[in-house]
Amino acid sequence: MNKHVEKLHSVAKKKERLIIGLMSGTSLDGLDIALCRITGSGRKTSLDIVRFETGSYTSAFRNRVREIFAERTIDQQTLCGLHALIGQTHGAMINDALNKWGISNREIDLIASHGQTVFHAPQSLTGNQDYPNSTLQIGDGDHVAITTGIITLSDFRQKHVAAGGEGAPLAAYGDYLLFSDEQKARILLNIGGIANFTFLPPREDSGDPCFATDVGPGNTLMNQYMQATMGMEMDKDARMASAGTINEELLLALLDHGFFALSFPKTTGPELFNLGYLADAQKATKTETISKSAVMATLCAFSASAIVEAIQRVASQHGNPHVYVSGGGLHNPLLVRLITDGLSDVRVSSFDELGLSPDAKEAALFALLANETVAGDAENMMAIMDSPAVCMGKISFPE
């Protein structure tokens, strides 16, 4: 038997596994590295975060990814090169983190690598029936495995698409296994580049299905606007947005898109919500000359309004379940205030109330997906509405 197959078999039989989960979101903030101790599988899963950090990307690295990110026309040599470069870079960042933590690579059972999404193209977004639902994450798993010497699972979203899903959001799988409450419904809101939430009905109530859905832009439009107009990665602490006044006419134009009327679950991305989308709305409302702070205030209100409306659609039918917030948007005080004010009948809290770092959540959930692929069963995922019950991730050996 191949020694790596033998090791994988032994990892699957272990009572406890050390798995590194990786997440690099559409905001390109950096690489989230979550070292997780996971026991069991399915509904008996227990996950603890042993160590966590976000590795910073250089400006040059971000700019290279942005050459192809969410662009329909790109240079294929750049795409090909980035596929390898991102894998090598992420592998090197794992090595650096483990060295910093004083942990040997040999102690790690698996790496779960999300990769870097560069294009998301479900039919519901493209309107093109000539191609099936598709999505592309780069950062080759073989390069991660070779660079670290650790068995790596990667490219999780492809199995979801192949089995009939849209490739996103995948959070429902881990949310369902770890955070369902026996008696109370919950909504787990994650605000990354795109905002999404998972609705978790009470475990004792089998009448309502669990589901995850995108709801619209989170940080992506605000970050894109700051990068284009100010040369800054983000509006830190919402300083510019807080100094501006919401332009109601522009806000209504931004909210006037068929995506928001689609039923749940649904998915979207920066392929729709980008600076071209903003430019079209400004042109339609003749607001091209309003101040940058007014644009930022309006973009922040846009994200908040889409999130609030989506949650209200679910909350009003389920007794206003508790909302727990994670993701980079949690660090935007204006965005959080607008959401909290808009959900006046709902309790809104940071995700850390559930015992998991809100910044580490997405990376940790990919570690859980890897755990299910190796030690679990697709049947563990059957309760999730309109999402295929599959184990995800391609396996790469380190030699």
C-alpha positions in Angstrom: 0.0 0.0 0.0 1.2 3.5 -0.8 2.6 5.0 2.4 0.4 8.1 2.1 -2.7 6.1 1.5 -1.8 4.1 4.6 -1.3 7.3 6.6 -4.6 8.7 5.4 -6.3 5.5 6.5 -4.7 5.8 9.9 -5.7 9.5 10.2 -9.3 8.5 9.4 -9.3 6.0 12.2 -7.9 8.3 14.8 -10.1 9.6 17.6 -8.7 13.0 17.3 -7.2 14.9 14.3 -5.1 18.0 14.0 -6.3 19.8 10.8 -5.2 23.2 9.5 -8.0 25.1 7.8 -7.2 27.8 5.3 -9.4 30.6 4.1 -8.6 33.5 1.7 -11.7 35.5 0.9 -12.7 37.8 -1.9 -11.6 40.8 0.2 -8.0 39.5 -0.1 -7.3 40.6 3.5 -4.8 37.8 4.0 -4.7 34.1 4.6 -6.6 32.8 7.7 -4.8 29.8 9.2 -6.8 27.9 11.8 -5.1 24.9 13.5 -8.1 22.8 14.7 -8.3 19.8 17.0 -11.3 17.8 15.8 -12.8 14.7 17.3 -15.6 12.6 15.9 -17.6 13.3 12.8 -21.1 14.2 11.8 -23.4 15.3 14.7 -20.8 14.0 17.1 -18.1 16.4 15.9 -16.2 18.5 18.4 -13.9 21.3 17.2 -11.5 23.4 19.1 -9.2 26.0 17.7 -5.7 25.4 19.0 -4.0 28.3 17.2 -5.1 31.0 14.7 -3.6 33.8 12.8 -4.1 35.8 9.6 -1.0 35.9 7.4 -0.6 39.2 5.6 -0.4 39.4 1.8 2.0 41.8 0.2 0.6 44.6 -2.0 2.4 43.0 -5.0 0.6 39.7 -4.3 -2.8 41.3 -4.0 -2.3 43.2 -7.2 -1.3 40.1 -9.1 -4.5 38.3 -8.0 -6.6 41.4 -8.9 -5.4 41.2 -12.5 -7.7 38.2 -12.9 -10.1 38.5 -10.0 -13.7 38.5 -11.2 -12.6 39.5 -14.7 -14.2 37.9 -17.7 -11.2 38.5 -20.0 -7.7 37.7 -18.5 -4.2 36.6 -19.5 -4.1 32.9 -19.2 -0.4 32.8 -18.4 -1.1 34.9 -15.4 -3.9 32.6 -14.3 -1.7 29.5 -14.8 1.2 31.1 -12.9 -1.0 32.3 -10.0 -2.5 28.8 -9.6 1.0 27.5 -8.7 2.2 30.7 -6.9 -0.8 30.9 -4.5 -0.3 27.2 -3.6 3.4 27.8 -2.9 2.6 31.0 -1.0 0.0 29.5 1.2 2.2 26.5 1.9 5.1 28.8 2.9 2.7 30.8 5.2 1.7 27.6 6.9 5.3 26.6 7.5 6.0 30.1 9.0 2.9 29.8 11.3 3.9 26.4 12.5 7.5 27.5 13.1 6.2 30.5 15.0 3.9 28.3 17.1 6.7 25.8 17.8 4.7 22.9 16.2 6.3 20.4 13.8 4.7 19.8 10.4 4.8 16.1 11.2 2.3 16.7 14.0 -0.4 17.9 11.5 -2.7 15.3 10.1 -4.3 17.3 7.2 -4.5 20.7 5.6 -7.9 21.9 4.3 -7.2 24.6 1.7 -10.1 26.7 0.3 -7.8 28.4 -2.3 -8.6 31.8 -3.8 -11.8 32.3 -5.6 -11.2 34.2 -8.9 -14.5 33.6 -10.7 -17.9 32.4 -9.6 -20.4 31.6 -12.4 -23.6 29.8 -11.4 -26.3 30.0 -14.1 -28.4 32.1 -11.7 -25.8 34.8 -11.9 -24.6 34.5 -15.5 -27.9 33.7 -17.1 -26.0 31.5 -19.6 -27.6 28.0 -20.0 -24.8 26.8 -22.3 -22.6 26.1 -19.4 -23.4 24.3 -16.1 -22.9 26.0 -12.7 -19.2 26.7 -12.3 -16.8 28.3 -9.9 -13.0 28.6 -9.9 -10.6 28.6 -6.9 -6.9 28.6 -7.6 -3.9 27.8 -5.3 -3.0 24.2 -6.3 -3.3 21.7 -3.5 -0.3 19.7 -4.8 1.9 22.8 -4.3 0.6 23.2 -0.7 1.2 19.5 0.0 4.8 19.6 -1.4 5.7 22.8 0.3 4.5 21.7 3.7 5.0 17.9 3.5 1.4 17.5 4.8 -1.5 15.7 3.1 -3.8 18.4 1.7 -7.5 18.5 0.7 -8.4 21.4 -1.6 -10.9 22.5 -4.3 -13.9 21.8 -2.1 -16.4 23.7 -4.2 -16.0 21.7 -7.3 -17.7 18.6 -5.8 -20.6 20.8 -4.7 -21.1 22.1 -8.2 -20.6 18.7 -9.8 -23.3 17.3 -7.6 -25.8 20.0 -8.6 -25.1 22.8 -6.2 -23.9 26.3 -7.0 -20.6 26.0 -5.1 -21.5 28.5 -2.4 -22.0 29.2 0.4 -20.6 26.0 2.0 -20.9 27.3 5.6 -24.1 25.4 6.1 -22.4 22.1 6.4 -20.2 23.0 9.4 -22.8 25.4 10.9 -25.3 22.6 10.9 -23.0 20.0 12.5 -21.5 22.4 15.2 -23.9 25.1 16.0 -27.5 23.8 15.8 -29.4 24.3 19.1 -31.8 21.6 20.3 -34.7 24.1 21.0 -33.9 27.5 19.4 -33.5 28.6 15.8 -30.4 30.5 15.0 -29.1 32.7 12.1 -25.3 32.7 11.6 -24.4 35.8 9.5 -21.0 36.0 7.9 -19.9 39.3 6.4 -17.0 38.8 4.1 -16.7 40.3 0.7 -20.1 38.8 0.1 -22.6 38.5 3.0 -24.2 35.2 3.6 -26.1 33.5 6.4 -27.0 30.0 7.6 -30.5 29.4 9.0 -30.5 26.7 11.6 -33.9 25.4 12.8 -34.1 23.8 16.2 -32.7 20.2 16.1 -35.8 18.9 17.7 -38.0 20.4 14.9 -37.5 18.5 11.7 -40.2 20.6 9.9 -37.9 23.4 8.7 -34.7 22.7 6.7 -31.3 24.2 7.4 -30.1 26.3 4.5 -27.3 28.8 3.7 -27.7 31.7 1.3 -25.8 34.7 0.0 -27.7 37.9 0.5 -25.6 40.5 -1.3 -22.5 42.6 -0.9 -20.7 42.6 2.4 -17.4 44.4 2.3 -16.6 44.0 -1.4 -18.0 47.2 -2.9 -16.8 49.4 0.0 -13.3 47.9 -0.3 -13.2 48.2 -4.1 -14.2 51.9 -3.9 -11.6 52.6 -1.3 -8.9 50.9 -3.4 -9.9 52.7 -6.6 -10.4 56.2 -5.1 -8.1 56.3 -2.1 -5.5 53.7 -2.7 -6.5 52.0 0.6 -7.5 48.4 1.2 -10.5 49.4 3.3 -12.3 52.1 5.2 -10.7 51.3 8.6 -13.2 51.7 11.4 -15.7 53.1 8.8 -14.1 56.6 9.2 -15.0 57.8 5.7 -18.5 56.3 5.7 -19.2 57.7 9.1 -18.3 61.2 7.9 -20.7 61.0 5.0 -24.5 61.2 4.5 -26.5 58.4 2.9 -27.8 59.4 -0.6 -31.3 57.8 -0.5 -31.8 58.0 -4.3 -28.5 56.2 -5.0 -29.3 53.6 -2.2 -32.6 52.8 -3.8 -31.0 52.3 -7.2 -28.4 50.0 -5.7 -31.1 47.9 -4.2 -33.0 47.7 -7.5 -31.8 44.4 -8.9 -33.5 41.2 -9.5 -31.0 39.3 -7.3 -32.6 40.6 -4.2 -36.1 39.2 -5.1 -34.8 35.7 -5.7 -35.9 33.0 -3.3 -33.4 31.4 -0.8 -30.9 29.8 -1.2 -29.0 31.8 -3.8 -25.5 32.8 -4.5 -23.6 35.8 -6.0 -20.2 37.5 -6.0 -18.1 40.4 -7.1 -18.9 39.4 -10.7 -22.1 41.3 -10.1 -21.4 43.6 -7.2 -18.5 45.6 -8.5 -17.6 49.2 -9.4 -19.4 48.9 -12.7 -22.6 48.1 -10.7 -22.0 51.3 -8.7 -21.2 53.4 -11.8 -24.5 52.3 -13.4 -26.5 53.2 -10.3 -24.8 56.6 -10.1 -25.4 57.3 -13.7 -29.0 56.4 -13.4 -29.5 58.7 -10.4 -27.1 61.5 -11.6 -25.1 61.2 -8.4 -21.6 60.9 -10.1 -20.4 64.1 -8.3 -21.4 63.4 -4.7 -18.6 63.3 -2.2 -16.5 60.1 -1.6 -17.8 60.0 2.0 -21.4 60.1 0.7 -20.7 57.2 -1.6 -19.1 55.2 1.2 -21.9 56.0 3.6 -24.4 54.8 0.9 -22.4 51.7 0.1 -22.3 50.8 3.8 -26.1 51.3 4.0 -26.5 49.2 0.8 -24.8 46.2 2.4 -26.7 46.7 5.7 -30.1 47.1 3.9 -29.6 43.9 1.9 -28.6 42.0 5.0 -31.4 43.3 7.1 -34.1 42.6 4.5 -32.9 39.1 3.9 -32.8 38.2 7.6 -36.2 39.8 8.3 -37.7 37.5 5.6 -36.6 34.5 7.6 -36.7 35.9 11.2 -40.4 37.0 10.9 -41.4 33.4 10.2 -39.4 31.8 13.0 -39.8 33.8 16.1 -36.9 36.2 15.5 -34.0 33.8 16.1 -30.8 35.0 17.6 -28.3 36.4 14.9 -24.6 35.7 15.4 -22.1 37.7 13.3 -18.7 36.7 12.0 -16.4 37.8 9.2 -14.5 41.0 8.5 -17.6 43.1 8.4 -17.9 42.6 12.2 -15.0 45.1 12.5 -17.0 47.8 10.6 -18.8 49.6 13.5 -21.1 51.6 11.2 -22.2 48.5 9.3 -22.8 46.6 12.5 -24.8 49.5 13.9 -27.0 49.8 10.8 -27.7 46.0 10.9 -28.4 46.0 14.6 -30.7 49.1 14.3 -32.5 47.5 11.3 -33.1 44.3 13.2 -34.6 46.0 16.2 -36.7 42.9 17.1 -33.8 40.5 16.9 -30.8 39.9 19.2 -27.6 40.4 17.3 -24.3 39.2 18.8 -20.7 38.5 17.9 -20.1 34.9 16.9 -17.6 34.4 19.8 -20.7 33.9 22.1 -20.9 30.5 20.5 -17.3 29.7 21.6 -15.5 30.1 18.3 -13.5 33.1 17.1 -15.5 35.0 14.5 -12.4 35.7 12.5 -11.4 32.0 12.5 -14.8 30.6 11.7 -14.5 30.2 7.9 -11.1 28.6 8.0 -12.2 26.3 10.8 -15.2 25.2 8.9 -13.1 24.1 6.0 -11.1 22.0 8.4 -14.4 20.4 9.4 -15.2 19.7 5.7 -11.9 17.9 5.4 -12.6 15.9 8.5 -16.0 14.8 7.1 -14.3 13.7 3.8 -11.8 11.6 5.6 -13.7 10.3 8.7 -17.3 11.2 8.1 -20.1 10.4 5.7 -22.1 12.3 3.1 -25.3 11.3 4.9 -24.3 13.7 7.7 -25.2 16.6 5.3 -28.6 15.5 4.2 -30.6 18.0 6.3 -29.4 21.0 4.2 -32.0 22.4 1.7 -31.1 22.5 -2.0 -27.5 21.5 -1.3 -26.1 18.1 -2.3 -25.1 15.7 0.5 -21.5 15.1 -0.6 -18.0 14.9 0.9 -15.8 17.5 -0.7 -12.1 18.1 -1.4 -9.5 16.6 -3.7 -6.6 14.9 -1.9 -3.0 15.7 -2.6 -0.1 13.7 -1.2 3.2 15.5 -0.3 5.4 13.3 -2.7 
